[in-house]
């Protein structure tokens, strides 16, 4: 079923934000949602497709930065 959008509602309101209200940047990434500052700024005007691309990048970063991940083992020389 297609949901009608309200006037003024975000274009991409059908994709939930990864924000968990832990908004603190550590270098290039937010420690709460793993988005870059550019992705955070773009989110409110991004299309659903663009938001899904951001979410895919977030999921990859979360996996890469997880304790014990191959990325972290390589980074730490383990």
C-alpha positions as CSV (number, residue, x, y, z in Angstrom):
1,X,0.0,0.0,0.0
2,X,1.4,3.4,-1.0
3,X,1.3,6.0,1.8
4,X,0.5,9.6,0.8
5,X,3.0,12.2,2.0
6,X,1.9,15.2,4.0
7,X,2.7,18.7,2.7
8,X,6.3,19.6,3.7
9,X,7.2,16.0,4.7
10,X,10.7,14.8,3.8
11,X,11.0,13.4,0.3
12,X,12.6,10.3,1.6
13,X,10.5,9.9,4.8
14,X,9.9,6.2,4.0
15,X,13.5,5.2,5.1
16,X,14.2,5.3,8.8
17,X,17.2,7.3,9.9
18,X,20.1,5.4,11.5
19,X,20.3,8.1,14.2
20,X,20.2,6.8,17.8
21,X,20.6,10.2,19.5
22,X,24.3,9.7,20.3
23,X,25.4,12.6,18.2
24,X,29.2,12.9,18.6
25,X,31.7,13.1,15.8
26,X,35.0,11.1,16.2
27,X,37.1,12.1,13.3
28,X,35.0,11.6,10.1
29,X,32.2,9.6,11.7
30,X,29.4,10.0,14.1
31,X,29.9,7.4,16.9
32,X,26.2,6.8,17.2
33,X,25.1,6.2,13.6
34,X,28.4,5.7,11.7
35,X,27.4,8.4,9.1
36,X,29.8,11.1,7.9
37,X,28.9,14.7,8.4
38,X,28.1,15.0,4.7
39,X,25.7,12.1,5.0
40,X,24.0,13.6,8.1
41,X,23.5,16.9,6.3
42,X,22.2,15.3,3.1
43,X,19.8,12.9,4.9
44,X,16.7,15.2,5.2
45,X,16.7,16.0,1.5
46,X,17.9,12.7,0.1
47,X,15.7,10.4,-1.9
48,X,14.8,6.9,-0.5
49,X,17.4,5.4,-2.9
50,X,20.1,7.7,-1.7
51,X,19.2,7.0,1.9
52,X,19.4,3.2,1.2
53,X,22.9,3.8,-0.2
54,X,23.9,5.7,2.9
55,X,22.5,2.9,5.1
56,X,24.5,0.3,3.1
57,X,27.7,2.4,3.7
58,X,26.7,2.7,7.4
59,X,26.3,-1.1,7.7
60,X,29.7,-1.7,6.1
61,X,31.4,0.8,8.4
62,X,29.7,-0.8,11.4
63,X,31.0,-4.2,10.4
64,X,34.5,-2.9,9.5
65,X,34.8,-1.1,12.9
66,X,33.4,-3.9,15.1
67,X,35.8,-5.3,17.6
68,X,37.5,-8.3,16.1
69,X,36.6,-7.5,12.5
70,X,39.1,-8.3,9.8
71,X,39.4,-4.5,9.1
72,X,40.5,-3.9,12.8
73,X,42.8,-6.9,12.8
74,X,44.6,-5.6,9.7
75,X,44.7,-2.1,11.0
76,X,46.2,-3.3,14.3
77,X,48.6,-5.7,12.5
78,X,47.1,-8.9,14.0
